Amino acid sequence: MTTTAPLRRPDRTDRPADQLPPDPSSAALRFDRDVRRIPELRSFARTFVLRTRPGRAAHLADVLLVVTELATNVVRHTEGPGLLTLTARADGTEVTVGDGSRRLPVIRLSSPGGLSGRGLVLVAAVCERLDVTLDPGAGKTLRATLTDRPPVARATSRPEGRTRTW
């Protein structure tokens, strides 16, 4: 995996990760076109979300889904490296994935037995907002805004001894 700077501030200064504050609000990681790098990107995202939104398992799961799907699209459908940027927001997390292709993503209807073609549909389902921007010069950027969902409901006992999930 090619890394320009493991953790970056929003101003994109290139300082080693050990010189950054312990809880930066933004982190970026450049990645090459190798599907074997997706677990590393997921780990990077997991570390970021656990640091910026601890105790929010549903939000973490949503961020990991978005990172996986958007990075996989870069690996499968573009020619060059990608850049994953995570930004902590007051109400959630912003996931940005840039690549060198100017080809816009296409949402396709997949067949019930198909193994692919659902990624952008899933991403759109868990995001508050999904934007695609053609970058000046070359490439594009997909920006997914994820609002933190309330904690998962817990099962509570009812007087009759039955359990109900709220």
N, C-alpha and C positions, 0 to 999 in steps of 0.2 A: 504494500500500500504506500502510495506517495503521500507524504504529509508536509504541507507548507508550514503549518504551525499547529501543533496539537490542540491548543486552546488559543482563541483570539478574542480580543476585545472588539466591541462593535466598530471602533475606529480602524480596525484591521492592522494595528501595529504588530510587527513581528517580534515578539518577545518570547523566550522559552516559557513553557508551562509553569516551571517552578518559580518564576518571577511574577506570575499573575496573582491577583488576590485569590483566596481560597474559594470564593463563590462568585466567579465571573458571571455576568448576565448573558454572555454570548460565547459560543465556542464553534470552531470550524475545523473541518477535516477534509482534505482532498483525497479522492480515491480513484483508482484505475479501473479499467473495464474487466474485472475479474469477479465472477459470482462468489468465489470463495472469500471475498472481502466483506460480504454482507453481514456475517456474524460480528465482525470487528466494528462495523458501523452501528450495529444494534447495541453492542457493548458500550461504545462511545455515548450513544444516546441515553442508554440506561443510567450510566454514571452521571450524566448531565441532569436528567430529570430527578434522580434520587437526591441530588444536591440542591436543586432549585425548587422542587415540589415534593418533599418527602411525605411518605404516607398516603400517596394518591395512586393506588394500584390501577384503577381504571384509566386514569390519565396516562400513566406510564404505558399501559397496554396499547392505548390509542396512538401515542407517539411512536412506539416501536413498530406498529403496523404501518404507519405513514412512512417512516424511514425505510422500512423494508421494501415497500411497494415502489416508492419514488426512486430509490437507489437501484433497485432491480431494473426499472425501466431504462435508466441511464446505461447500465451494463448491457442490456439486451438490444437497445434500439439506437444507440449513438456510437460514434467512432472514438471519442476521446475521453479524457478523465472527467470526473464530476466533482462537485464541491458541496458538501453537506454543512449547513450552518444551522445551529440551534440557538434560539433567543428566548430567554425567560421574559414573560409578560406578567403583569399584575394578575391577570385572570387565566393564565395558561402558558402555552408554549407555541412558538412559531418555528416551523420546520421549513427550511429553504434548501432546495436542491437545484444546482445550476449545472449545465453541461454545454458543450460546444456545438450542439446541433440546433439549427433554426427550424427544424421540423416540429410542428405543434403536435402535442399528444392527441390521440384519438380514443374516445371511449367507444369500445366495440361491444356488441351484444355477444356473449359467449354461449356456446352450446352447453346444455346441461352436463354432458360428459367431458367437456373441454377442461384442460388443466391450467389454462391461462386465460387472460382477457377480462379479469374482474378487478384488477388492482385499482384503477382510477375510480371505479364505482365505489369500492370499499373506502378509499381515501376520502372521497366526497361525502360519504355517509357519516364519517366520524369527525369531519372538520366543520368548524363554524364558517370558514371561507377557504376557497382554493383559487388562487390566481396564477395565470401563466403570463409571463412577460418576455417578449423578444428583446434581448439585450442589444445595445448599440454595438455595431460591428459584427459580432458573431455570438451565437449561442442563445440560450433561453434560461429562464429561471421559473421554477414552480414554487409557490409559497403557500404553505398550508397553515392556517391558524386554528389551533386547537384550544378550545375553552375547557377549563377543568370542570369535569362533571362532579356532581355531589357524590359522596362516598356510597358504596354499594349498600343496599338495604340489608339489614340483619334479620334473621328469623327470630320471632318472638313467640313465647308460649301464650296460648289463650286459656282462659279458665277451664274450658272443656277438655284440656289436654292436647288439643290439636295445635299444630304449628302453622303459622302463616308468615309468609315473607312479604315485607312491605317495601 
